[in-house]
């Protein structure tokens, strides 16, 4: 396998990894995120110098951690507080007050899915080229 073919296959994966590092780093900026951002910035140097294809997969990688965060918030919302009651039979029941509404994260998830879709469309368009950039018809003398 030639090095150009290897770079053609590895490029999109490395760009995706860079985008995911940046997305996760911004998501967790107040904890471990700054370290992840620095690692991502360090990876950007060889990516930019190497001229690897697949730059648009960085959008997909950056939106993926945010989409997972929104999806997890929709599926399993957190309790902010609650109240305990004792039933006549002596059982204790806890009622959870959900932090906001889990449906508030749906537009955010839709936006993340849109960014992922745009990144994939741009990646595949750049990979296959647009019809105007392919072999033009020969000119007559």
C-alpha positions in Angstrom: 0.0 0.0 0.0 1.5 3.3 -1.0 1.9 6.1 1.5 -0.5 8.4 -0.5 -3.2 5.7 -0.3 -2.5 5.2 3.4 -2.8 8.9 4.1 -6.1 9.0 2.0 -7.5 6.3 4.3 -6.0 7.6 7.6 -6.8 11.3 7.0 -10.5 11.3 7.7 -10.1 9.2 10.8 -7.4 11.5 12.2 -9.6 14.6 11.4 -12.5 12.9 13.1 -10.3 12.2 16.1 -9.2 15.8 16.2 -12.8 17.1 16.0 -13.8 14.7 18.8 -11.0 15.8 21.0 -12.0 19.4 20.5 -15.7 18.7 21.0 -15.1 16.7 24.2 -12.5 19.2 25.4 -15.0 22.1 25.1 -17.7 19.9 26.8 -15.5 19.2 29.8 -13.6 22.5 29.9 -14.1 22.9 33.7 -12.5 19.5 34.5 -10.3 17.4 32.2 -11.3 19.3 29.1 -8.3 21.7 29.0 -5.9 18.7 28.8 -8.0 17.2 26.0 -8.0 20.6 24.1 -4.3 20.8 24.4 -3.8 17.3 23.0 -6.2 18.2 20.2 -4.3 21.3 19.4 -1.1 19.3 19.4 -2.6 16.9 16.8 -3.6 19.8 14.6 0.0 20.6 13.7 0.8 17.3 11.9 -2.7 17.3 10.4 -2.3 20.7 8.9 1.3 20.1 7.7 0.5 16.7 6.3 -2.2 17.9 4.1 -4.3 14.8 4.9 -7.7 14.6 3.2 -11.0 14.4 5.1 -11.0 17.8 6.9 -14.8 17.8 7.0 -14.9 14.8 9.3 -13.7 17.1 12.0 -17.2 18.6 12.1 -18.6 15.1 12.6 -16.1 14.4 15.4 -16.7 17.7 17.1 -20.5 17.3 17.1 -20.5 13.6 18.2 -19.7 14.2 22.0 -22.3 16.9 22.2 -24.9 14.7 20.5 -24.1 11.9 22.9 -24.4 14.3 25.8 -27.8 15.6 24.6 -29.1 12.0 23.9 -28.0 10.9 27.4 -29.8 13.8 28.9 -33.0 12.9 27.0 -32.9 9.3 27.9 -31.8 9.6 31.5 -32.5 13.1 33.0 -31.0 14.0 36.3 -32.8 14.8 39.5 -32.3 18.3 40.9 -34.3 17.7 44.0 -37.3 15.7 45.1 -39.7 15.1 47.9 -40.2 12.0 50.0 -43.7 10.9 51.0 -44.8 8.0 53.2 -47.8 6.1 52.0 -50.5 4.8 54.3 -49.0 1.3 54.1 -45.7 2.7 55.4 -43.7 2.7 52.2 -41.5 5.7 51.4 -41.8 7.1 47.9 -39.4 9.6 46.4 -40.6 12.0 43.7 -37.9 13.4 41.5 -38.0 16.9 40.2 -36.2 16.7 36.8 -33.7 19.5 36.0 -35.6 21.3 33.3 -37.4 19.2 30.8 -35.7 16.4 28.9 -37.4 17.8 25.8 -35.3 20.9 26.1 -32.4 18.9 24.8 -34.2 17.8 21.6 -33.5 20.9 19.6 -29.9 20.7 20.7 -29.7 17.1 19.6 -31.3 18.1 16.2 -28.6 20.8 15.7 -25.9 18.3 16.5 -27.3 15.8 14.1 -27.5 18.6 11.5 -23.8 19.4 12.0 -22.9 15.7 11.7 -25.0 15.5 8.5 -23.4 18.6 7.0 -19.9 17.3 7.8 -20.7 13.9 6.2 -22.1 15.5 3.1 -19.2 17.9 2.7 -16.7 15.1 3.2 -18.3 12.9 0.6 -18.6 15.8 -1.9 -15.0 16.7 -1.4 -14.0 13.0 -1.8 -15.9 12.4 -5.0 -15.5 15.9 -6.4 -18.1 18.0 -7.9 -19.1 17.5 -11.6 -17.6 20.8 -12.6 -14.1 19.9 -11.2 -13.9 16.6 -12.9 -12.4 16.0 -16.4 -13.6 18.9 -18.6 -14.5 18.2 -22.2 -11.6 18.6 -24.6 -11.2 22.0 -26.3 -11.3 22.2 -30.1 -8.3 23.9 -31.7 
